[in-house]
Amino acid sequence: MSEDLERRRQEVLAAARLDEERYASAKEKALEGLSSLGRVMGLMSILAAPRLLARIAAGGSAAVTQEHAMQLLDGYLAIIEAVKNGNFQDAKGDIQRTEESARRVRKLIETWDFSGHAPAPLVQAGRDYLRAFGLPEPEEGWDQWEGPSDEDEAHTSM
């Protein structure tokens, strides 16, 4: 009888380890997805707001390049596919609603090297993405918005 108990105990421990590994893997995927979402939202905000893009470019920031933007969008589009396949949750449908505009941005970025002003169709696609996700246009409008205020940045850095 003790051999049966020991075997059962080992089976339970093995199942618990497997559950822990699955949980850790799911947690890691969820965090990667949230991180990707945040970076893509930042990219779309930069594209949607010409003054913000100009301010970043004037600052000599190399934070956004064509290659980096395409990698971000490819990762984001992979998340959309994972949602469709049931491997990633999108309870409210926020991510899926952005698919068309995200694909448009990805296609348009292939032909723009991030020098000068963003082409109008790319600016519009960035705005469409943010609207599809449910984010409101800034009070001053996208054409006048220069990015988050110092006060906004203080709230988001906490």
Phi, psi and omega in degrees: 000323181294329176294321178295319179295317180295317178298317179296318178299317179296321178296317180295317178297319179296319178295320179295319178297319179296318177298319178298318179295318178296317179298314180298319179295315179296320179296316180297317179297319180296317179295320177297319179297316178295321178296316178298316179301314179298318180292321179291321177298321176297315178300314181296324177295319178296318180291324184287337187243096183305323180291325177294316177300316179297319180297318179294316180296319181293332179283359179073015182289132176258028183294332182234123174234164178302313181298315180296317180297318180294322177295316178301313182292323177298317177296320180293318178295329175294324176295319178300318178296321178296323176298313180299325181274000179081014181262001179209136184273143176216069190307318182269352181080011182302315184291315182296327179295341182267358187303310185299313181290324178296319178294323178297314179300315181302316180294316182292327181293335178301334185250007180235132186261016178066027172248140181073197181287147175290141177299145183307319179297328178288319176301314181295320179296321176298318178294320179297320178300308182298320178295316180299327179282348177097015180271132182284156174290144177302154181308319183277358181088154182298325183292336181258342185290131181251012180112177181295145177286168176302323179295317178298316181296326178295320180291323184278344181274352181285000000 
